[in-house]
């Protein structure tokens, strides 16, 4: 899920690099998430500093994620084929 959301964050979003740096700067001894959850922590740090902080679903609904990103288009096409519409 986080990989998909990451693909929808606009490439020119100025807060995404800061969210990644914030998570990277957390000292190892204070990280309460496993390395495999790093992207999840980055996504949630990014969500926390948005104009409308919230959950991933809210970010999709609020237009904070790019619905025209290639990953979104591919997902929409897959859904369309899946449901034959």
N, C-alpha and C positions, 0 to 999 in steps of 0.2 A: 504494500500500500504506500509506504513512504517513498519508494522509488518512483511510483507513478506520480505522487504529489510533487516530488522534486522536479520531475519533468514538466510540470505545469507552472512552476514558479517562473515568472518572466525573466529572461536572461539579463535584463538591465535593472533588475530590482536592487536598489542600493542597500537594503537591509539583509539580504541573504548572505553576503560575505561576512557581515558583522555577526549574524547568528552563528555561522560556522566557526568564526574566530572565538566567540564567547564560549562555545562548547569545547573547543580545542584548548582554551586557556584554563579550563577547570583542572586543578591539580589531580593527578592520578589517585591520590589517597582520598580525595573527596568525591570522586565520581561514583554515583550510586547506580549507574547503568552499565551494562556489559558492552564491550566494544562493538558487538553486533547490533546494538541499539543506538549507535552514534547518530545515524541519519535521523532516527526518530527524535532524538534529543534536539538535533539541529532544526528540524521542522517545527517542533513545538516552541523552541526559542524564537524562531521567525514569526510564528503565529502570535506569540505573546507581545510582540512589539508593533504589531500592525495597528492601523488607525482604528479598526474594529477587532480587537483581540478575540479569539475564540477557538473553536474546534475546526478540524479539517473540513467537515461538512459545511460549516458556516463560511469558510474561506471560499469554497466553491460557489456557494449561493451569493456571496457578496461581490463576486467578480475580482477577487484578489489573485485568482489563479487564471492562467491563460487557457480558455476553452478552445482556442485555435492551434494550440501546440500540437506537434505531430503525434505525441502519445495520446492526446485527447481525441484527435481525429481517427487514429487507428482503433481506439477503444470503441468509439461510436460506430465505426464501420463493422467491427466485430459483433457488437450488440445487434446491429441491423441485420447482419447475416444470420445470427443466432436465432433471432425471432422472425426472420424472413419477411421483413417489412420494407 
